[in-house]
Every structure is written in structure tokens, then in C-alpha cells.
Amino acid sequence: MRLILFITLLISITTDAQNIYPQDYFTTPLDIPLILSGTFAELRSNHFHSGLDIKTQQRKGLKVKAIANGYVSRIKVSHYGYGKALYITHPNGYTSVYAHLQKFSPSIEAYVKKHQYEKESYEIELFPKKDELILNKSELIAYSGNSGGSGGPHLHFEIRDNAERPINPMLFGIDIKDTTKPVIKSIYAYPIGENSSINHSNEKLKLRLIPVKSGDYVVENIEAFGKIGFGISTTDRQDLAANKNGVSQIQTFLNGSKNFEIDFKRFSFDETKHINKLIDYEHYKTKKERVQKLFRDNNKLSLYNSVKDEGYLNIEDSTYSIYKIRVNDFKNNDVWITVSIKGNKSKTIQPKEKKVTPYFIYANETKRLSEGPISVDFYQNTFYENLYLDFKVKHDTLILHKDIIPLKKSFNINFDISTYNNEDKNKLYVARLVGYKNYPYYVSTRRKDNILTATTKILGTHVLATDLTKPTIKPINVKKGQWISKYRYLKVKISDTGSGISNYRATVNGKWILMEYDYKTKTLTHDFNDNRISDTKNNLKVIVTDNVGNSSTFETLFYRK
């Protein structure tokens, strides 16, 4: 019987579809050994990671090269997100993406700056024609950096198909040394529905993992009845890095038959939002641990394969079942978890605590909640399922449940500000209270007449906040009347303690100059090598505006030959 079970599992594992992606077409984007700090499709806040994060030896300025012939089809420069990013379309239909760059190669840098000066904007998105920026394989395209939302110097690297879906670059023969098994941090069992139980309880239960000599795990025996599911917290690491990365595939088997599989090979950006339904979102928000549910749970992700009964188990009384979980990385280093389940229908089940409020939301209907000066508009399919919601208004504070429920769509919060005087109205914004100190975090707010509206995908406590403080502007390396001929860069520090910086503008002698904004260091930097400043006597003027319109101006005089 054990031999039959083993053969069944082996067949299930080895019948994966063959790799259909070209193996020798692309080269690597860096000349150094590839060591990863982030893997494809690993779980991030509100999204799957869409590429590989390649370590750059804690340095900026490494040469980044085109992985194949092609042309630059898109360039995007932004303060946040990918920072400076380059997109190359290749003759075979795939597009490679290189992000968090320090700067582009000289010809591309000149092309970008020309358009930045024409539009008088640092942030820019360009779509060059096919014959404008043609590249050869291994040609220099940029230098690695730490721009945008990067947490440290590295190269974010992607390969996308012609439908703009990111694909694991390792499927194209890009090799990373990895002989290390994934790690299982925890496992949980979930009773589904009021009549189901695990160890005589209707509550989610953390199970005890017991390691065995092979490197696999068994779980303490459990008794269960009815519809149940499991979830695990798991990470992987490569041989040359200590980073806790994502795994490549998870499969489950009930009595030898596969009943669930999730394969992190490819996804679309449209569906990445469903990550908050894949994980136990409440658990993550309260425990800071990402537990991946091994059942579909009304989730439409394309990452699911071979799902039987939605990944749930239906345990009958007086039965005995073996449930196995296989977790593997891209190199097929795998770890198994074995759970023995005895079917036992309890006479008494410890019920799950239910919270009932006056506000019940039907997921497939539009709903407005309103009290006093505050209203909330939920549109159809904002939520994944029907639910009770907390809704309380105290003056200008909205308590809208806790941030423990994943949402499909954004919703609107509306504040009626007609009781405020006209001068104060211009300084109001909507903020979400975050952290244990309830710090007011700006939520994108727009105003129409006497209504302020914020659009968000996050529940929690929101308030009407006031920002009366102007941004601050401090020069870093220039003083009034100073000669700075030997400097390559002009640097100014800007910050705002209220609603946050919305925009800035810098001019010298009345002409706009390009200043790069690094929000992590709060620094504006101008490169004199742009050759836009030719006068000896120069008047620098910097204007910074926050999100409610408070504005500050800094002016100084400097000299340069």
C-alpha cells in the first residue's frame, strides 16, 4: 500500500508541463555572479514580486546590460515604485525590465533628460519608437542603483510576455545556485463552516510541527470533522544569501490524490491584488506572519492548478486520512509535511466567536453607510464575501472596522466640511491613523464644494486632519554668495511634517532646472553636467508645495565658472 502511494505521488510530481521558454536566448543583465535578495512571485505587501531582485554587492553603479537584442520600448522615471526603469522589447516577443537604476547609459540618459527639460518634469514616462533606441545583446543600458521604492542597492529584473504578464526569469535558463530546502515556519488548520471542527473546536488552530531526520515534518495527530482547510507559513533561501524568499510551488495530497496546487511561474498585474485573499490577511495584520491558505477561498488567481474540491478536505466520522503538503523551490529542493487526520464527529463543538454589528454588507451590492458629516460608499464587489462591518462616527473621526479584511476594490470616504470656515477648508485632508501612536497618514484626497473625498482600499480609523505647516527647504552644499565651481552637484533638503510633499519646482535665473528627488533622503539634487547653467552669477529659487497647498520658497545666490 505504501509503495502504491509513493508511486502515485511520484507520478503527480513528475508530470509537470515541459519548460516552453527559450533557454539560450537571454544572457544575464550583470557581469557579477547572480545572488538574489528577492525571488519571483514571493509574497509582498499587497502584491506578488514581479521579478528577481539581484544583489549588487551593496553598491551602486554596476553596469547593467541588455539581455538580448531589442529596442527600448518604455522608460519610466518616478519618485516611488520602480524609480528609474527601462523596458526593452525583444524580437522573440518578450520584454525585459530593469528597475531601481542609478542612471541610464549616456545615449539613453541624454534622450531622457531632453524630454524632462522639454516637459519641465523629473517624473516622466516615454515610449520611444522602434527605431529610436536600438540595442544589441550585452550592450550597456544603465547603471544599477537604489532609486524609487528600493530598500537598498540592487537590480530589479523582469521578463514579461507579449501580454505584459511577468514570468519567472529562471524559466529562461538564468541560473541561481540553490541546493537548500524551503523552510516551514508554521501550519494552521481551519474549520470551514459552523458544523466543522478540529480537535473539537470551530476556531483556527495552530498545529505543532515535528521535524524528522530527512528534513521533512510530521504534525501532531488531529481529530476533525466536516469541511476543513490548511495554511502554512513558508520561505526559501538560496545557497549564497540569507534572505528569506518565496517558494516556487506548493502541492497537497489527500490519501495519495492531489487536491491542490499553486505554481508561482507567471501571473498578471491585474490579479496581484488577490494576494491578500491568498494569505490569511487578518493573521498577517495581527501577527505579522504571512500564512498561505491551501484552499481557494473564493479567489480567482490564475496561479492555482489541479484544484479538487477547492482544496478543502471533507472529513467524515470514523475515518482515517493522510494529508501531505509538498513545498518546493525552483530547483526542486522540496520539503514534505505529513498530517494524520482521524475523523471524529464531536458531540459538543467549541463555537467560533462571532461578531455581529448593525451593518451587514452584501458583497454583490452597492452600499452607503452614513452618520453625521461622514459617509462611506462601497461599490459592488468591493468585498470578497458578505460580512458584518463596524461603522462608528465620533465628530471628525471614522472608525471603519479594523484593517483585517482583504478588499477587491477601493471605496470612498466622504467628509462634509460645510461647518468649517473657508480659510480652514483649504487646509483639511483625510488621514488614516497608523501605528500604535496613531500617526495621521495622508490618504489621497480631493475636494468638490464642501465634500472631501478620499479613495482607499484599507479599512481602519480615518480622521479629518488639518495641515497648517509649510514644507521646509534647507540648502546642503550652497550658501549665499558662495562659489561652487568645483561642485558637480547642487543639493537641497526638503521635508514636510503634515500632509506630505506634493510637488516642487527649481529654477536658476528664471529657467527650470532638473532636480532629482530622493524621498528616502529627502534630497533634491541637480547635476551641473546637464550644462543648463552657463552664467557666473546665479539666482537659485526652489518652491515646494504640500498636499493641501501650503508652499515654501527658498532663494539664494551662488557663483560658478
RODO-2510 file (C-alpha; in nm, 4 decimals, decimal comma):
residues 561
     n   res          X          Y          Z
     1     m     0,0000     0,0000     0,0000
     2     r     0,2858     0,2378     0,0874
     3     l     0,4582     0,1551    -0,2438
     4     i     0,1399     0,2367    -0,4390
     5     l     0,1035     0,5645    -0,2511
     6     f     0,4660     0,6570    -0,3227
     7     i     0,4316     0,5784    -0,6957
     8     t     0,1113     0,7859    -0,7157
     9     l     0,2803     1,0846    -0,5577
    10     l     0,5885     1,0459    -0,7790
    11     i     0,3755     1,0449    -1,0944
    12     s     0,1931     1,3559    -0,9731
    13     i     0,5212     1,5365    -0,9151
    14     t     0,6971     1,4431    -1,2406
    15     t     0,4123     1,5116    -1,4833
    16     d     0,4584     1,8883    -1,4791
    17     a     0,4428     2,0534    -1,8197
    18     q     0,7746     2,0845    -2,0000
    19     n     0,9512     2,4185    -1,9984
    20     i     0,8309     2,6008    -2,3104
    21     y     1,0598     2,9027    -2,2701
    22     p     1,3820     2,9554    -2,4709
    23     q     1,6893     2,8548    -2,2713
    24     d     1,9814     3,0113    -2,4620
    25     y     1,8271     3,3302    -2,5971
    26     f     1,8866     3,5620    -2,2996
    27     t     2,2083     3,6364    -2,1163
    28     t     2,2324     3,7803    -1,7642
    29     p     2,1939     4,1553    -1,7001
    30     l     2,5028     4,1851    -1,4750
    31     d     2,8608     4,0623    -1,5065
    32     i     2,8802     3,9539    -1,1421
    33     p     2,7596     3,6181    -1,0013
    34     l     2,3833     3,6378    -0,9562
    35     i     2,2778     3,6289    -0,5910
    36     l     1,9177     3,7099    -0,5052
    37     s     1,7600     3,9159    -0,2322
    38     g     1,4122     3,8565    -0,3773
    39     t     1,2594     3,5776    -0,5866
    40     f     0,9812     3,5757    -0,8409
    41     a     0,6216     3,5949    -0,7119
    42     e     0,7231     3,5952    -0,3476
    43     l     0,4680     3,7485    -0,1159
    44     r     0,4986     4,1235    -0,0653
    45     s     0,2657     4,3845     0,0824
    46     n    -0,0417     4,3966    -0,1440
    47     h     0,1347     4,2351    -0,4411
    48     f     0,3395     3,9469    -0,5733
    49     h     0,7002     4,0318    -0,6523
    50     s     0,7165     4,0530    -1,0305
    51     g     1,0824     3,9726    -1,0892
    52     l     1,4185     3,8859    -0,9394
    53     d     1,5968     4,1224    -0,7013
    54     i     1,9658     4,0769    -0,7812
    55     k     2,2192     4,1837    -0,5207
    56     t     2,4758     4,4384    -0,6395
    57     q     2,7326     4,3820    -0,3637
    58     q     2,5779     4,6657    -0,1603
    59     r     2,6995     4,9086    -0,4264
    60     k     2,5506     5,1418    -0,6833
    61     g     2,6873     5,1934    -1,0306
    62     l     2,7319     4,8379    -1,1605
    63     k     2,6958     4,8072    -1,5364
    64     v     2,3544     4,6775    -1,6452
    65     k     2,3401     4,5172    -1,9883
    66     a     2,0676     4,4220    -2,2349
    67     i     1,9937     4,0501    -2,2079
    68     a     1,9300     4,0237    -2,5849
    69     n     1,8936     4,2330    -2,8987
    70     g     1,5954     4,4645    -2,8967
    71     y     1,4791     4,8225    -2,8666
    72     v     1,3862     5,0464    -2,5751
    73     s     1,0063     5,0461    -2,5755
    74     r     0,9397     5,2291    -2,2498
    75     i     1,1235     5,4441    -1,9983
    76     k     0,9696     5,5490    -1,6698
    77     v     1,1202     5,7774    -1,4086
    78     s     0,9311     5,8216    -1,0815
    79     h     0,9986     5,9164    -0,7216
    80     y     0,8476     5,5948    -0,5897
    81     g     0,7887     5,2410    -0,7165
    82     y     1,0466     5,1317    -0,9729
    83     g     1,2323     5,4645    -0,9639
    84     k     1,4294     5,4786    -1,2868
    85     a     1,3142     5,1872    -1,5034
    86     l     1,3933     5,0710    -1,8552
    87     y     1,1894     4,8333    -2,0746
    88     i     1,3404     4,6502    -2,3735
    89     t     1,1242     4,4658    -2,6257
    90     h     1,2987     4,1718    -2,7942
    91     p     1,2356     4,0151    -3,1388
    92     n     1,1025     3,6946    -2,9789
    93     g     0,8103     3,8876    -2,8248
    94     y     0,9327     3,9106    -2,4658
    95     t     1,0114     4,2320    -2,2805
    96     s     1,2854     4,2676    -2,0197
    97     v     1,2580     4,5225    -1,7381
    98     y     1,5385     4,6807    -1,5316
    99     a     1,4420     4,8926    -1,2304
   100     h     1,5776     5,0992    -0,9367
   101     l     1,8531     5,2214    -1,1694
   102     q     2,1013     5,4913    -1,0725
   103     k     2,1199     5,6325    -1,4248
   104     f     2,0895     5,5234    -1,7859
   105     s     2,3670     5,4730    -2,0410
   106     p     2,4898     5,8031    -2,1942
   107     s     2,2733     5,7887    -2,5079
   108     i     1,9579     5,6868    -2,3179
   109     e     2,0319     5,9374    -2,0395
   110     a     2,0571     6,2173    -2,2960
   111     y     1,7285     6,1066    -2,4557
   112     v     1,5512     6,1074    -2,1176
   113     k     1,6897     6,4412    -1,9995
   114     k     1,5953     6,6065    -2,3283
   115     h     1,2323     6,5124    -2,2655
   116     q     1,2489     6,6002    -1,8954
   117     y     1,3633     6,9521    -1,9806
   118     e     1,1009     6,9830    -2,2524
   119     k     0,8242     6,8854    -2,0099
   120     e     0,9915     7,0518    -1,7094
   121     s     0,9342     6,7393    -1,5019
   122     y     1,1625     6,4892    -1,3313
   123     e     0,8888     6,2263    -1,3324
   124     i     0,8296     6,1153    -1,6882
   125     e     0,7090     5,8195    -1,8930
   126     l     0,8330     5,7756    -2,2501
   127     f     0,7524     5,5299    -2,5275
   128     p     1,0314     5,5572    -2,7864
   129     k     0,9697     5,4464    -3,1430
   130     k     1,1136     5,1128    -3,2524
   131     d     1,3999     5,2731    -3,4428
   132     e     1,4993     5,5362    -3,1846
   133     l     1,6941     5,3367    -2,9248
   134     i     1,8066     5,0061    -3,0775
   135     l     2,0220     4,7792    -2,8596
   136     n     2,2486     4,4806    -2,9090
   137     k     2,2817     4,1872    -2,6745
   138     s     2,5113     4,2665    -2,3784
   139     e     2,5179     4,6373    -2,4656
   140     l     2,5402     4,8768    -2,1705
   141     i     2,1969     5,0211    -2,0951
   142     a     2,2222     5,1589    -1,7408
   143     y     2,3936     5,1520    -1,4037
   144     s     2,2415     4,9803    -1,1011
   145     g     2,1139     5,1918    -0,8160
   146     n     1,8651     5,2412    -0,5360
   147     s     1,6054     5,4724    -0,6921
   148     g     1,2329     5,4655    -0,6189
   149     g     1,0910     5,2361    -0,3534
   150     s     1,4050     5,0276    -0,3205
   151     g     1,5165     4,9305     0,0304
   152     g     1,8836     4,9122    -0,0676
   153     p     2,1072     4,8943    -0,3759
   154     h     2,0014     4,6130    -0,6114
   155     l     1,8724     4,5461    -0,9606
   156     h     1,5067     4,4552    -1,0006
   157     f     1,4894     4,2429    -1,3162
   158     e     1,1840     4,1074    -1,5010
   159     i     1,0856     3,9218    -1,8138
   160     r     0,7300     3,9745    -1,9424
   161     d     0,5380     3,8104    -2,2245
   162     n     0,3567     3,9983    -2,5018
   163     a     0,0518     4,0337    -2,2765
   164     e     0,2647     4,2164    -2,0163
   165     r     0,2474     3,9219    -1,7763
   166     p     0,5648     3,8781    -1,5682
   167     i     0,7280     3,5329    -1,5893
   168     n     0,9917     3,3833    -1,3628
   169     p     1,3217     3,4736    -1,5378
   170     m     1,4724     3,1477    -1,4139
   171     l     1,2478     2,9664    -1,6617
   172     f     1,4661     3,1158    -1,9365
   173     g     1,7845     2,9483    -1,8155
   174     i     1,9044     3,2227    -1,5808
   175     d     2,0694     3,0109    -1,3149
   176     i     2,0887     3,0725    -0,9407
   177     k     2,2807     2,8348    -0,7142
   178     d     2,0343     2,6690    -0,4769
   179     t     2,0651     2,3347    -0,3015
   180     t     1,8763     2,4429     0,0100
   181     k     1,5313     2,3159     0,1045
   182     p     1,2460     2,5537     0,1831
   183     v     1,1675     2,6158     0,5488
   184     i     0,8277     2,5567     0,7086
   185     k     0,7697     2,8071     0,9855
   186     s     0,4164     2,7120     1,0920
   187     i     0,0998     2,5270     0,9922
   188     y    -0,2631     2,6054     1,0749
   189     a    -0,5882     2,4124     1,0384
   190     y    -0,9143     2,5920     0,9507
   191     p    -1,2653     2,4610     1,0220
   192     i    -1,4889     2,5851     0,7387
   193     g    -1,8464     2,6470     0,8468
   194     e    -2,0230     2,6181     1,1810
   195     n    -2,0543     2,2393     1,1772
   196     s    -1,6869     2,1648     1,1174
   197     s    -1,4355     2,1051     1,3928
   198     i    -1,0686     2,0452     1,4529
   199     n    -0,9826     1,8957     1,7898
   200     h    -1,3405     1,9700     1,8997
   201     s    -1,3169     2,3410     1,8203
   202     n    -1,4570     2,5593     1,5452
   203     e    -1,1626     2,8016     1,5756
   204     k    -0,8493     2,8144     1,3616
   205     l    -0,5827     2,6002     1,5259
   206     k    -0,2036     2,6209     1,5136
   207     l    -0,0557     2,2731     1,4865
   208     r     0,2743     2,1520     1,6264
   209     l     0,5390     2,0796     1,3630
   210     i     0,7693     1,7887     1,4397
   211     p     1,0906     1,7724     1,2301
   212     v     1,2201     1,4320     1,1195
   213     k     1,5715     1,3251     1,0151
   214     s     1,5026     1,3593     0,6427
   215     g     1,4428     1,7320     0,6836
   216     d     1,0684     1,6847     0,6429
   217     y     0,7980     1,7329     0,9051
   218     v     0,5108     1,5494     1,0607
   219     v     0,2323     1,7187     1,2501
   220     e     0,0745     1,6082     1,5735
   221     n    -0,2279     1,3888     1,5048
   222     i    -0,5553     1,5748     1,4888
   223     e    -0,9215     1,4859     1,5095
   224     a    -1,1519     1,6620     1,2684
   225     f    -1,4951     1,6567     1,1150
   226     g    -1,6606     1,8298     0,8218
   227     k    -1,5087     2,0770     0,5800
   228     i    -1,1603     2,1889     0,6755
   229     g    -0,8538     2,3500     0,5178
   230     f    -0,4895     2,4139     0,5966
   231     g    -0,2472     2,7031     0,5698
   232     i     0,1297     2,7270     0,6030
   233     s     0,3947     2,9903     0,6538
   234     t     0,6966     2,9016     0,4421
   235     t     1,0077     3,0661     0,2977
   236     d     1,3050     2,9653     0,0875
   237     r     1,6665     3,0762     0,0623
   238     q     1,9453     3,0250    -0,1894
   239     d     2,2918     2,8948    -0,1090
   240     l     2,4758     3,2274    -0,1211
   241     a     2,2241     3,4517     0,0554
   242     a     2,0499     3,4567     0,3901
   243     n     1,7376     3,6322     0,2609
   244     k     1,4021     3,4704     0,3330
   245     n     1,2485     3,4446    -0,0124
   246     g     0,9378     3,2945    -0,1693
   247     v     0,8863     2,9348    -0,2781
   248     s     0,8111     2,8147    -0,6306
   249     q     0,5284     2,5641    -0,5842
   250     i     0,3020     2,4139    -0,3184
   251     q     0,1067     2,0910    -0,3683
   252     t    -0,1206     1,8974    -0,1364
   253     f    -0,2383     1,5356    -0,1470
   254     l    -0,5219     1,3629     0,0362
   255     n    -0,4781     0,9869     0,0634
   256     g    -0,2443     0,9896    -0,2370
   257     s    -0,4555     1,2067    -0,4668
   258     k    -0,3583     1,5635    -0,5443
   259     n    -0,6226     1,8099    -0,4315
   260     f    -0,4435     2,1448    -0,4530
   261     e    -0,1538     2,3141    -0,6310
   262     i    -0,0303     2,6687    -0,6561
   263     d     0,2524     2,7359    -0,9005
   264     f     0,4362     3,0685    -0,8905
   265     k     0,5611     3,0750    -1,2517
   266     r     0,3581     3,3556    -1,4071
   267     f     0,0800     3,5981    -1,3161
   268     s    -0,0837     3,9165    -1,4421
   269     f    -0,0675     4,2553    -1,2749
   270     d    -0,4474     4,2700    -1,2757
   271     e    -0,4657     3,9792    -1,0324
   272     t    -0,1773     4,0626    -0,7996
   273     k    -0,4247     4,2372    -0,5654
   274     h    -0,5683     3,8952    -0,4800
   275     i    -0,2590     3,8178    -0,2750
   276     n    -0,4455     3,9485     0,0295
   277     k    -0,7038     3,6754    -0,0223
   278     l    -0,4380     3,4081    -0,0745
   279     i    -0,2893     3,4811     0,2658
   280     d    -0,4711     3,4815     0,5977
   281     y    -0,4991     3,8609     0,5920
   282     e    -0,6217     3,9039     0,9490
   283     h    -0,3406     3,6816     1,0755
   284     y    -0,0848     3,8864     0,8827
   285     k    -0,2182     4,2158     1,0137
   286     t    -0,2274     4,0995     1,3739
   287     k     0,0700     3,8595     1,3876
   288     k     0,2943     3,9899     1,1051
   289     e     0,3183     3,6388     0,9611
   290     r     0,2076     3,5504     0,6073
   291     v     0,0152     3,2232     0,6146
   292     q    -0,0745     3,0964     0,2656
   293     k    -0,4113     2,9264     0,2545
   294     l    -0,4027     2,5884     0,0802
   295     f    -0,7599     2,6252    -0,0396
   296     r    -0,9065     2,8617    -0,2952
   297     d    -1,1402     3,0553    -0,0634
   298     n    -1,3279     3,2378    -0,3411
   299     n    -1,0026     3,3527    -0,5002
   300     k    -0,9711     3,3795    -0,8816
   301     l    -0,5912     3,3704    -0,9017
   302     s    -0,4518     3,2065    -1,2141
   303     l    -0,1691     3,0596    -1,0055
   304     y    -0,3927     2,7716    -0,8936
   305     n    -0,3602     2,4360    -1,0725
   306     s    -0,5201     2,0929    -1,0235
   307     v    -0,7546     2,2132    -0,7509
   308     k    -1,0032     1,9490    -0,6360
   309     d    -1,2928     2,0478    -0,4108
   310     e    -1,1405     2,3975    -0,3972
   311     g    -0,8541     2,2497    -0,1950
   312     y    -1,0797     2,1716     0,1019
   313     l    -1,0965     1,8390     0,2820
   314     n    -1,4307     1,6842     0,3755
   315     i    -1,3636     1,4633     0,6745
   316     e    -1,6254     1,2045     0,7678
   317     d    -1,6808     1,0458     1,1064
   318     s    -1,4847     0,7275     1,1908
   319     t    -1,2346     0,7672     0,9048
   320     y    -0,8590     0,7915     0,8883
   321     s    -0,6826     1,0136     0,6334
   322     i    -0,3295     1,1130     0,5424
   323     y    -0,2807     1,4673     0,4205
   324     k     0,0546     1,5633     0,2688
   325     i     0,1941     1,9006     0,1725
   326     r     0,4895     1,9378    -0,0623
   327     v     0,6705     2,2717    -0,0827
   328     n     0,9485     2,3170    -0,3354
   329     d     1,1728     2,5902    -0,4732
   330     f     1,2603     2,6480    -0,8374
   331     k     1,5460     2,3949    -0,8222
   332     n     1,3046     2,1302    -0,6883
   333     n     1,4547     2,1203    -0,3430
   334     d     1,1455     2,0130    -0,1546
   335     v     1,0123     1,9576     0,1927
   336     w     0,7123     1,7449     0,2925
   337     i     0,4635     1,7803     0,5769
   338     t     0,2500     1,4822     0,6793
   339     v    -0,0721     1,5251     0,8763
   340     s    -0,2664     1,2279     1,0135
   341     i    -0,6371     1,3044     1,0492
   342     k    -0,8857     1,0956     1,2457
   343     g    -1,2493     1,1613     1,1589
   344     n    -1,4399     1,2229     1,4797
   345     k    -1,7757     1,3991     1,4960
   346     s    -1,7838     1,5825     1,8259
   347     k    -2,0974     1,5884     2,0348
   348     t    -2,0030     1,9355     2,1531
   349     i    -1,8050     2,1843     1,9453
   350     q    -1,6457     2,4912     2,0939
   351     p    -1,8046     2,7553     1,8684
   352     k    -1,6099     3,0229     1,6859
   353     e    -1,6631     3,3680     1,8273
   354     k    -1,8959     3,5670     1,6025
   355     k    -1,9122     3,9414     1,5837
   356     v    -2,2464     4,0855     1,4763
   357     t    -2,2895     4,4575     1,4062
   358     p    -2,5849     4,6641     1,2777
   359     y    -2,4098     4,6924     0,9412
   360     f    -2,4247     4,3910     0,7130
   361     i    -2,2627     4,4234     0,3705
   362     y    -2,3672     4,2138     0,0723
   363     a    -2,0588     4,1741    -0,1445
   364     n    -2,2500     4,1909    -0,4742
   365     e    -2,4369     4,5105    -0,3867
   366     t    -2,3539     4,8805    -0,3593
   367     k    -2,3819     5,0132    -0,0048
   368     r    -2,3607     5,3590     0,1557
   369     l    -2,3054     5,3967     0,5296
   370     s    -2,3684     5,7422     0,6706
   371     e    -2,3730     5,9200     1,0036
   372     g    -2,3401     6,2925     1,0730
   373     p    -2,0844     6,4564     0,8419
   374     i    -1,9269     6,1297     0,7260
   375     s    -2,0395     5,8753     0,4667
   376     v    -1,8718     5,5722     0,3108
   377     d    -1,9503     5,4335    -0,0354
   378     f    -1,8802     5,0676    -0,1058
   379     y    -1,9323     4,9623    -0,4649
   380     q    -2,0336     4,6231    -0,5971
   381     n    -1,7701     4,3546    -0,5318
   382     t    -1,5568     4,5695    -0,3064
   383     f    -1,5503     4,2701    -0,0710
   384     y    -1,4953     3,9011    -0,1473
   385     e    -1,7909     3,7860     0,0622
   386     n    -2,0800     3,9112     0,2751
   387     l    -1,9837     4,0358     0,6198
   388     y    -2,0675     4,2418     0,9260
   389     l    -1,8776     4,5688     0,9474
   390     d    -1,8002     4,8101     1,2289
   391     f    -1,9043     5,1664     1,1487
   392     k    -1,8839     5,4447     1,4065
   393     v    -1,8559     5,8213     1,3760
   394     k    -1,7217     6,0447     1,6538
   395     h    -1,7062     6,4073     1,5440
   396     d    -1,4498     6,4083     1,2600
   397     t    -1,3283     6,0547     1,3258
   398     l    -1,4477     5,7481     1,1365
   399     i    -1,3960     5,4052     1,2897
   400     l    -1,4424     5,1701     0,9973
   401     h    -1,3747     4,8215     1,1281
   402     k    -1,0106     4,7143     1,1643
   403     d    -0,7700     4,6606     0,8794
   404     i    -0,8129     4,2822     0,8935
   405     i    -1,0321     4,2227     0,5864
   406     p    -0,8909     4,1965     0,2319
   407     l    -1,0660     4,4088    -0,0300
   408     k    -1,1013     4,3625    -0,4054
   409     k    -1,1606     4,7286    -0,4846
   410     s    -1,1184     5,0760    -0,3436
   411     f    -1,4018     5,2584    -0,1687
   412     n    -1,4731     5,6251    -0,0964
   413     i    -1,4820     5,8070     0,2373
   414     n    -1,6664     6,1413     0,2277
   415     f    -1,6392     6,4222     0,4839
   416     d    -1,8845     6,7117     0,4782
   417     i    -1,6799     7,0218     0,5748
   418     s    -1,9544     7,2845     0,5340
   419     t    -1,9281     7,3825     0,9042
   420     y    -1,5653     7,4934     0,8636
   421     n    -1,4756     7,8467     0,7592
   422     n    -1,3396     7,8954     0,4098
   423     e    -0,9805     7,9533     0,5203
   424     d    -0,9698     7,6273     0,7205
   425     k    -1,1338     7,4242     0,4442
   426     n    -0,8282     7,4656     0,2255
   427     k    -0,6047     7,3046     0,4874
   428     l    -0,8091     6,9903     0,5528
   429     y    -0,7290     6,6402     0,4327
   430     v    -0,8275     6,2816     0,5116
   431     a    -0,5772     6,0739     0,7066
   432     r    -0,5642     5,7129     0,8197
   433     l    -0,4327     5,6570     1,1718
   434     v    -0,1422     5,4123     1,1647
   435     g     0,0840     5,2522     1,4237
   436     y     0,0488     5,2364     1,7971
   437     k     0,0889     5,6146     1,8142
   438     n    -0,1992     5,6664     1,5676
   439     y     0,0103     5,8756     1,3329
   440     p    -0,2071     6,0514     1,0686
   441     y    -0,1029     5,9174     0,7262
   442     y    -0,2219     6,1172     0,4266
   443     v    -0,4822     5,9485     0,2044
   444     s    -0,5209     6,0869    -0,1468
   445     t    -0,7937     6,3480    -0,1024
   446     r    -0,9936     6,5570    -0,3473
   447     r    -1,2470     6,8310    -0,2801
   448     k    -1,5695     6,9237    -0,4567
   449     d    -1,7529     7,2170    -0,2987
   450     n    -1,7978     7,1187     0,0684
   451     i    -1,7183     6,7491     0,0309
   452     l    -1,3729     6,5998     0,0844
   453     t    -1,3417     6,2510    -0,0650
   454     a    -1,0640     6,0013    -0,0023
   455     t    -1,0278     5,6817    -0,2041
   456     t    -0,8628     5,3857    -0,0335
   457     k    -0,8518     5,0048    -0,0131
   458     i    -0,7732     4,9943     0,3575
   459     l    -1,0224     4,9785     0,6409
   460     g    -0,9427     5,1246     0,9823
   461     t    -0,9717     5,4574     1,1592
   462     h    -0,9744     5,7685     0,9427
   463     v    -0,9858     6,1303     1,0557
   464     l    -1,0255     6,4768     0,9161
   465     a    -0,6821     6,6325     0,9673
   466     t    -0,5517     6,9871     0,9346
   467     d    -0,2160     7,0892     0,7920
   468     l    -0,1124     7,4476     0,8673
   469     t     0,2617     7,3889     0,8422
   470     k     0,4634     7,4827     0,5359
   471     p     0,7297     7,2497     0,3953
   472     t     1,0895     7,3198     0,4940
   473     i     1,3736     7,3824     0,2479
   474     k     1,7374     7,3703     0,3587
   475     p     2,0453     7,4011     0,1373
   476     i     2,3021     7,1247     0,1799
   477     n     2,6061     7,2424    -0,0135
   478     v     2,5406     7,6024    -0,1107
   479     k     2,5492     7,9285     0,0865
   480     k     2,4515     8,2768    -0,0211
   481     g     2,7241     8,4321    -0,2317
   482     q     2,9291     8,1099    -0,2417
   483     w     3,1494     7,9998    -0,5314
   484     i     3,0713     7,6360    -0,6130
   485     s     3,2671     7,5885    -0,9346
   486     k     3,4292     7,2686    -0,8081
   487     y     3,0967     7,1009    -0,7246
   488     r     2,9296     6,8644    -0,9669
   489     y     2,6008     6,8559    -0,7765
   490     l     2,3722     7,1118    -0,6186
   491     k     2,1809     6,9674    -0,3237
   492     v     1,8844     7,0888    -0,1213
   493     k     1,6904     6,9079     0,1521
   494     i     1,3100     6,9340     0,1596
   495     s     1,0597     6,7892     0,4055
   496     d     0,7025     6,8225     0,5304
   497     t     0,5594     6,7078     0,8638
   498     g     0,1901     6,7251     0,7705
   499     s     0,0156     6,6071     0,4568
   500     g     0,3416     6,5404     0,2712
   501     i     0,5138     6,6911    -0,0301
   502     s     0,3021     6,7159    -0,3445
   503     n     0,5372     6,8881    -0,5880
   504     y     0,8459     7,1036    -0,6193
   505     r     0,9985     7,3352    -0,8779
   506     a     1,3532     7,4692    -0,9073
   507     t     1,4822     7,7459    -1,1340
   508     v     1,8143     7,9201    -1,1878
   509     n     1,7913     8,2721    -1,3267
   510     g     1,4270     8,2040    -1,4055
   511     k     1,4912     7,8887    -1,6085
   512     w     1,3713     7,5462    -1,4927
   513     i     1,6429     7,3023    -1,3865
   514     l     1,6136     6,9278    -1,3381
   515     m     1,6377     6,8228    -0,9753
   516     e     1,6090     6,4568    -0,8815
   517     y     1,4049     6,3920    -0,5663
   518     d     1,5045     6,1046    -0,3368
   519     y     1,2229     6,0744    -0,0832
   520     k     1,4283     5,8352     0,1308
   521     t     1,6908     6,1023     0,1985
   522     k     1,4526     6,3972     0,1369
   523     t     1,7081     6,5397    -0,1046
   524     l     1,6804     6,7348    -0,4298
   525     t     1,9894     6,7017    -0,6499
   526     h     2,0855     6,8901    -0,9662
   527     d     2,3715     6,7667    -1,1857
   528     f     2,5740     7,0586    -1,3251
   529     n     2,6831     6,8253    -1,6070
   530     d     2,3408     6,8892    -1,7580
   531     n     2,5060     7,2089    -1,8839
   532     r     2,1933     7,4152    -1,8325
   533     i     2,3650     7,6761    -1,6143
   534     s     2,6154     7,8902    -1,8046
   535     d     2,6104     8,2217    -1,6161
   536     t     2,8630     8,3134    -1,3488
   537     k     2,6094     8,4805    -1,1212
   538     n     2,3110     8,2557    -1,0500
   539     n     1,9904     8,3002    -0,8559
   540     l     1,8515     7,9685    -0,7308
   541     k     1,4811     7,9522    -0,6478
   542     v     1,3109     7,6406    -0,5075
   543     i     0,9367     7,6214    -0,4437
   544     v     0,7918     7,3238    -0,2538
   545     t     0,4179     7,2608    -0,2053
   546     d     0,2475     7,0070     0,0195
   547     n    -0,0730     6,8118    -0,0464
   548     v    -0,3057     7,0836     0,0900
   549     g    -0,1366     7,3719    -0,0884
   550     n     0,0991     7,5077     0,1781
   551     s     0,4001     7,6413    -0,0088
   552     s     0,7544     7,7464     0,0808
   553     t     1,0108     7,9301    -0,1271
   554     f     1,3874     7,9295    -0,0883
   555     e     1,6167     8,1659    -0,2778
   556     t     1,9895     8,2143    -0,2746
   557     l     2,2692     8,3480    -0,4917
   558     f     2,5709     8,1413    -0,5957
   559     y     2,8609     8,1847    -0,8364
   560     r     3,0076     7,9365    -1,0787
   561     k     3,2553     7,9349    -1,3660
***
